Amino acid sequence: MADAPLVERFRASWDEIAPIGRDPGSGGYLRYAWTEPELRLREWFRRQAALRGLPVESDGNGNLFAWYAPAGADGPAVLLGSHFDSVPHGGGYDGPLGIVSALLALDEVRARGLDPRRPVGVAAFAEEEGSRFGVPCLGSRLLTGALDAERAAALTDRDGVTLAEAMGGRPAGARPELLARVGAFVELHIEQGRALVDLGAPVGVASGIWPHGRWRLDVTGEANHAGTTRMADRHDPMLTFAFAVLAANKEARLRDAHATVGRVLVEPNATNAIPALVRGWLDARAADAATLDGLVDAVRRRVDERAARDGTAVAWTAESVTPPVAFDGGLAGELGRLLGGGVPVLPTAAGHDAGVLSAHVPTAMLFVRNPTGVSHSPAEAATDADCAAGVAALADVLAELACRP
């Protein structure tokens, strides 16, 4: 198989993981962190590392690292990788593509007969999506100290299971000595848009990540009978919440920003009852921090005013806020030079572990073309040829960063 064309080697690896966690109804994936499908993918990662003779290290935060350090390799490592977990019924490429590509890129470099002068690592980060415990990039935030271990241990999923229970113990928290071993991190990822389609390019380089965050809205009112309560006597939190969704949409459009409410919980959740509580999550993103702040402030102000008219109350909680990320200019420029002068350079509004690590090590990203332009959905896609092109590009980068004198 080692002598097979790269596109065939990609397909062989991809076929091994593609069925894991796939929902036969929606065609999407249910790969929540520390659940059976994601744990099976971790075991696959360990087996793949063992086949290559790579020892695997856990950092105590759910993140796995497979290391290749042949004789003579010294100095800060070049780290590649991504994540296995998914959003509910998400696509199969978001995350796993970066891990499969990293392993194959290392194979490609070794097949070329190149001897790394620096250690090479492949990382599988935990809970990047935040779909189970509500904090995106949880594993990389713990590793870097951006998230307190005690706070993280107490996070709960929708079934009341704590992170500590899911992990089998309290997370280790910041690991500065591990980060000190890393000289550069390059994450390959499916593009979560259609810029590369429009540009006719299979691979692109990331310039940076928009600032973004998640805010929880707890709108409380007065539960009552849907049939006997006069409209004038109601204190209905659903009305306030509905206004909040529309206000977020309007304020985002006015600023050329993004705002989404994609998750809602209602109590008591009965068809014939006025709710007592509506809890929802606002995801907001913008090209710069000032625009994001202005967007969230405007939504809060308008919703608070509406709550006063509805006789309801609104509590806002910022669950995670990520500042803008500009990837290392020298490293991103190096990637562009290696891949040719015409490679597109793209910003992204999606968060990534690379964005968290960028505050600590030089970091860059590669994107692989997504012909549908759709992500976080079963419609997310990539051709085997484009994926192989991504592996080849990552191998070129690895050869330059890890093998050059």
N, C-alpha and C positions, 0 to 999 in steps of 0.2 A: 504493500500500500504506500510505502514511503516514496516509491518511484512513480506513483500515479500523478496525473496533473493536479495542480492545486485545487481547481474547482471540484474535482472528485473527492479529494481529501476533506475539503470543507463539507461537502454533502454527507460523507460518511460520518463525520463527527456530529453534524447537525441532526442527522436521523436518530442518533442515540439519545438525544435529549428532547427532541420535538414532541414526543407523546407525553412527557412527564408534566402532570398538572393541567393538561388540556381538558376543558369542559366540552363534552360531546354535543351539548345543546347549543351553546353560543359559539363554539369554536375558539373562544378566548381562553386565557390561562388564569388559574387560581394558584398562584405560587407565593402565598404569604410567608413572611419570614418565620422560621422555626416551625413550620407545619410540614406534614409528611412529604409533599412534592418538593419543597425547597430543600429539605434535608436529604432527599434522594439526589438532588442536583449537587449538593455538597459532597456526597459520597462519590458521585461521578467525578467530581473535581479531584478528589483524593486519589481515585484509581488512575485517572489520567496523569497526575503528577507522578505516581509510583511507576507507571509504564515508562516515564521519561527519566526516572532516577532522581526526582526532585523531592527533597524533604518538605513536608507541609507544617507550617507553624500557625497556631491560633493566637490571637492577641488578647484573648479574654473578653473581647467585645462582640464576638460573633464573626469577626473578619478572619479570613483564611489567606495565607501567603505561601505559595510554592516557590522555592528558591533554586536557582541554578548558579553555582559558583565553582566553575572548573578550576583546576590548579593554575595559579598565577593570577586569577581574577581578584582584584582588590579595589578599594575605594568605594564611594557611594554607588548604590545600585540604581539600575534603570527598572522602574516598576511599571507594569502594564496591568490591565484588568478592568472589571466593572462589577455588576451585581447579578444575582439570580432572581430576586423577588419581583413580583408583578403587581400592578394595580388590579382590582377586581375585573376579571374577564378582559384583561389586556392582551396585547400582542406578544408574540414569542420572541421577537428580536430585541426588544428594549431591555438591555442589560446583558443577557446571556451571549449575544453576539460579540460583545467586547471580551468575554472570557474565552470563548472558543477561538476567537481570532488571535488572542494573545498566545495561547498554547501553540496554535499552528504557526504563528510568526516565529516563535522560538524554534520550532521544528525546521522552518525554512532557513533560518540563519545557520543552524547546525548543519543542515544539508548542504549549504554552500561552503562548508569547511571553514567557517569563520570561528575564531576563538575569542569569546568575550574577554575583554580586559577588566571589565567591571561586572559584579554580580548582576543577575537578572531575576526579577521577581514577577510572579503573576498573582494578582489579588482577586479575591471574591469578597466583596463588601456586603454587609448585612443591612437589611431593611432600608434600602435606598429610597424606595417609593413612599415609605411611611404609611402604607396601607393598613398595617396591623396595629401599630402603636402610635400613629398620629404624628410622628416626627420624621420628616424626610432626611435621608442621608444619616440615619441614626448611628450606624456603625462607624462611619468616618468622622462624625462629630464626636463620638466617644473617644476614638483613637487620638484625635487632635486636642481634646480637652474643650471643644466648643460646647459640649453638653456634659453637665455634671452627672457623675455616675450614680449618685444617690437619687437624684431626680429621675434619671432614666430607669432605675430599678423599679420605681413605683409606678411607671406608666402602665396603663391597662388597655387591653384590647376590648372589643365589643362584648366579649363574654366574661369580662372581669378578670381575665388572667393577666398577671403582672409580667413585665419583661423579665424580672428575676426568675419567676416561675418558668417561663418559656425557655430561658437560657439554662436553667438548672443551677443558678447562682447569680450573685451580684456581678454586674459588669466591672471589668478592671479599670475602665476610665483611661485617662490620658497615658500614652506610651511614648514620651519624647525620645527615649533611647531607640525605639524602633524607627520612628520618623527620621532620626539622625542618620540612619543607614541608607536612606533614599536620596538619591541625587536628582532624580527627575521622575515624573509620573505622566504617562501618556494613556489616555482612555479612548478607545474606539467605541463608537456608538451609532446606532441607526439614526439617521436624520429624522427629527420629529416635525417635519414640514416638507415642502416641495421645492425649496430653492435649488437643490441640485438637479431636480427634474427639469426645471425651467432653464437651468444653465447647461444642461446636457453633460454633466460631469458625474462620474461614479463615486468620487471621493472628494471631500472638502476638509478644510482646517477651521477650527473654531477660533474666533477672536475673543469672545467673552460671553458672559451670562448676565442677563437682565436681573436686577434686584427683584425679589419676590417674597411672598409670605402667605401664611394661613392664619386667618382670624376666626375664632368661634363666636357665634352670636347665640346667646341664650335669651329668648324672648318669652316673658312670662305674662300670663293674663289670668282670666277667671274661667275655670271649667264650668260648663252649664249645658242644659238640654238644648239640642239643635232645633227642636220643634216648638218648645214652649217659651223660649227666651226671646223677648222682643228685640228687634234689631237695634233700637235705641239704647237698650240696656246691656248690650254686649261689650266685653273687654276681650276681644279676640286676638290672640298673639299671631294667628295665621295671617291676618290682614297686615299687621306690621311687618311680618316676615316677607310677605309677598311684595310689599312696597320696597323692602330692602333689596330684594333680587332685582327689581326694575331699576332702582336707584343705582346699584352697582353697574348694571349694564350701561345706563346712560352716562354716568360719570367716566367710565372707562372709554367709551366711544368718543367723548369730548376731548380726551387726552391722548388718543391713539395708544391706549394701554389695553390690558386684558383683565377681565374680572369674571369669575365663574363661581357659581354655587352649585356644587354637584353632589352634595351629601346633606340629607335632612333627617332628623328624628322628631317624632311628634308624640306627645303624651296627652291623653291616654290612647291616642291613635284609634279612635272609634268613629265610625261613619256618622253616627247620630249624636255626637258630642262636640261641643265647642272645646278646642284644646286648652289645656292649662299651660303647656310649654311647647314651644317650637325651638329646636336647636339646629343650627345650620353652620356650615363652614364656608367662608369666603376665601377663595384663592385669587390673589391679585398680583399682577406683574406689570412692570413698566420699563422703559428704556433707561431710566435713571432714577436715583433715589428720591429726588425732589418731586418728580412726577408721581411716583408710587405713594409718597407721603401725602401729597395733595389729593390723590384719588381716595385713599382710605379715610382721610379726614373729612372729605366732602360727603362720603357715604355715611359715616358715623353721624355727622351733623344732621343730615336729612332724615335718617332713620330715628334719631333721638327726638327730633321735632314731631315726626309722625307718631311715635309711641305716646307722646304727651297727648295728642289728639285722640288716640285709640284707648287711652286709659290702661296701657300696658307698660312694661319695663323691659329695658334691654341692657344686658351685661356683655361687654366685649372682652375677649381674651386673645392676646397675640400668642399663638401656639408655636410659631416659628417664623422668623424674619431673616432673610439672607441678603446681605448687601451685594452691590454689583461686583462682578468678577471680571477682571481683565487678565487673560492668560499671559504667561511669561512671554514678553515680546521676542526675546532672543530665541527661545525654544520654538514658538509658533513660526517665526521666520525661518528657522532651520528646517522645520517640517515642510514649509512651503517651497524652500529651495530644493529639498530632496525630491519632492513630488513633481517638480516642474513649475515654471513661472506662471502657468495658466491655472493652477489649482485655485478654486474659489475659497475665499476667506469669509466665514459666516458668523454672525452673532446668533445666540439662541436664547429663547425665553424659558427653556427647560432647565431645571436644576440637576446637578450631577455631583457625584463624589469628587470629581476633579475640581469642582468649584470650592469644596470644603478644604481639600488638600492644598489648593493654590496659595493659601496664606502661610504655608509652611515649607513647601518645596516647589521648585519650578515645575509647572504643569501645562499640559497641552491636550487637545482633543482632536481626533479625526472623526468625520461623519461619513457614513455610507449611504448612498442614495436610496430613498424610499419611494418607489414609483406611485404609490397611492397618496403620499403626503399625509397619511393618517397614522396616528400613534395613540397609545393607551386604548386600543380597540383591536378586535380580531382582524380588521382590515389592514393593519400594519403589515408591511411586506418588504422584501428585498430579493433580488435575483441571486442565484448562486454565483453568477459571473461577477456581479458587483461585490458580493461578499468576498470572493477570492481576490478581487482587486484591492479590497480593504486590507486583507491579510498581507498581500504583497507590499502594500504601502507601509503597513506597520512593521513588516520585516525589514524594509529599507531603513526605516527610522531606527529600529533596534540595532541594526548593523552599524549605523553611524554613531549612535549614542553610546553603545556598549563595546564596540569592537575597534573603533578607531584608536590610533596611538595617542 
